[in-house]
Amino acid sequence: MGSSLRRAGLAGAVVALGAGGAYAAWRYLARDPGGRALPPEPPLEPRAGGACAAAGEQGKLQSKQILVLGLDGAGKTSVLHSLATNHVKRSTASTEGINAVCINTEEAKMEFLEIGGSESLRSYWKMYLPRVLVLIFVVDSADHERFPLAKQLLHQLIQNDSTLPVVILANKQDLKGAYCITDIHDALALSQMGDERKMFLIGTHVAEDGSEISSSMKDAKELIAQLVSETQ
């Protein structure tokens, strides 16, 4: 188990940061000649027309990009909307492209890029890795059969970058049969990811629509903001 993971105590609470300000979201959609949804060229640099620019924030704060990945059905979109609004907004439709969300803190504008987790889109994941500051990897805690695949994809993503901070959200902890945090740590073989990396595993769930986000989701938001502020 990495030192950063031990430091998180398998819970994820870290220094709290105030968050607020503008929020904007939209979906990139591009299609190949056969009609399949594809992402556009990787937005590796903050740019005009991006989520943070759409929020109307210019100049003072630099946009920091965070990549949100995971298998289809893990709950990435619901997690992202909950982090952005501080209220639960469930999504049942699989992402067929990229969702981009801007969340402002006092320190930075954080642009979250969520790429769909279906097999046809996974080949694009690595295109977005080289310049992002933090990787968020979401797993469905109750989807036991696909943990080996989630493990394989996660390890492939980070194998060429020993220092990229990783936040693993063990989502859907409220479901019957969900693996506990220690079981997910073992199922994903996180002890093999090295001690140099800042790595955290947090159990999360998305409750009823309209309710405030859970304390674990608040912990995740504060942790991500802290990692972004530390990573230049």
BELFEN-V527583 format. One record per backbone hydrogen bond with DSSP energy under -0.5 kcal/mol. NH is the residue of the N-H (numbers start at 0). CO is the residue of the C=O. E is the energy in kcal/mol with one decimal. If there is no record, write none. Layout:
nh: <NH & NH>
co: <CO & CO>
e: <E & E>
This chain:
nh: <5 & 6 & 7 & 8 & 8 & 9 & 10 & 11 & 19 & 23 & 25 & 27 & 29 & 31 & 34 & 37 & 43 & 49 & 53 & 54 & 55 & 56 & 57 & 59 & 63 & 65 & 66 & 67 & 68 & 68 & 71 & 73 & 78 & 79 & 80 & 81 & 82 & 83 & 84 & 85 & 87 & 97 & 98 & 99 & 100 & 101 & 102 & 103 & 103 & 104 & 105 & 108 & 109 & 109 & 110 & 110 & 111 & 111 & 112 & 113 & 113 & 114 & 114 & 115 & 120 & 121 & 122 & 123 & 124 & 126 & 127 & 127 & 128 & 129 & 131 & 132 & 133 & 134 & 135 & 135 & 136 & 136 & 137 & 137 & 138 & 140 & 140 & 142 & 143 & 145 & 146 & 149 & 150 & 151 & 152 & 153 & 154 & 155 & 156 & 157 & 158 & 160 & 164 & 165 & 166 & 167 & 167 & 168 & 168 & 169 & 169 & 170 & 170 & 172 & 174 & 177 & 178 & 183 & 184 & 185 & 186 & 187 & 188 & 189 & 191 & 192 & 198 & 199 & 201 & 203 & 206 & 209 & 210 & 212 & 217 & 218 & 219 & 220 & 221 & 222 & 223 & 224 & 225 & 226 & 227 & 228 & 229 & 230 & 231>
co: <1 & 2 & 3 & 4 & 5 & 4 & 7 & 7 & 103 & 101 & 99 & 97 & 37 & 35 & 31 & 29 & 41 & 46 & 49 & 50 & 52 & 51 & 55 & 57 & 108 & 110 & 133 & 112 & 66 & 135 & 116 & 70 & 74 & 75 & 76 & 77 & 78 & 79 & 80 & 81 & 210 & 27 & 113 & 25 & 111 & 23 & 109 & 19 & 21 & 107 & 17 & 61 & 102 & 107 & 63 & 108 & 100 & 109 & 65 & 98 & 111 & 67 & 112 & 96 & 117 & 117 & 118 & 120 & 121 & 123 & 123 & 124 & 125 & 125 & 128 & 64 & 64 & 164 & 66 & 133 & 134 & 166 & 68 & 135 & 168 & 138 & 170 & 139 & 141 & 142 & 143 & 145 & 146 & 147 & 148 & 149 & 150 & 151 & 152 & 153 & 154 & 157 & 132 & 197 & 134 & 165 & 199 & 136 & 166 & 167 & 201 & 138 & 168 & 203 & 171 & 174 & 140 & 179 & 180 & 181 & 182 & 183 & 185 & 184 & 188 & 189 & 196 & 165 & 167 & 169 & 204 & 87 & 207 & 85 & 213 & 214 & 215 & 216 & 217 & 218 & 219 & 220 & 221 & 222 & 223 & 224 & 225 & 226 & 229>
e: <-2.2 & -2.4 & -1.5 & -0.6 & -1.2 & -1.1 & -1.7 & -2.0 & -2.4 & -0.8 & -1.6 & -2.6 & -1.5 & -2.0 & -2.3 & -5.4 & -1.8 & -2.0 & -2.6 & -1.0 & -1.8 & -1.3 & -0.6 & -1.7 & -3.3 & -2.7 & -2.1 & -3.1 & -0.6 & -2.9 & -1.0 & -1.7 & -2.3 & -2.6 & -2.6 & -2.0 & -2.4 & -1.9 & -2.0 & -2.1 & -3.1 & -1.7 & -2.5 & -2.6 & -2.3 & -2.2 & -2.7 & -0.5 & -0.8 & -2.7 & -0.8 & -1.3 & -3.1 & -0.6 & -2.8 & -0.6 & -3.3 & -0.7 & -3.0 & -3.3 & -0.6 & -1.5 & -0.6 & -2.1 & -1.5 & -1.2 & -0.5 & -1.8 & -1.4 & -0.9 & -0.6 & -1.7 & -1.0 & -0.5 & -1.1 & -2.7 & -0.7 & -2.5 & -3.3 & -0.5 & -0.5 & -2.4 & -2.8 & -0.5 & -2.5 & -0.8 & -2.8 & -1.5 & -1.5 & -1.0 & -1.4 & -2.5 & -2.8 & -2.2 & -2.6 & -2.4 & -2.4 & -2.0 & -2.0 & -1.6 & -0.8 & -1.5 & -0.6 & -2.6 & -2.8 & -0.5 & -3.3 & -2.2 & -0.6 & -0.8 & -2.8 & -2.1 & -1.6 & -2.3 & -1.6 & -1.7 & -2.9 & -2.1 & -2.5 & -1.8 & -2.8 & -2.2 & -1.1 & -2.1 & -1.6 & -1.7 & -0.7 & -2.1 & -2.7 & -2.2 & -0.6 & -2.7 & -1.8 & -1.5 & -2.0 & -2.4 & -2.1 & -2.3 & -2.5 & -2.5 & -2.5 & -2.2 & -2.2 & -2.6 & -2.5 & -2.1 & -1.4 & -1.3 & -0.6>
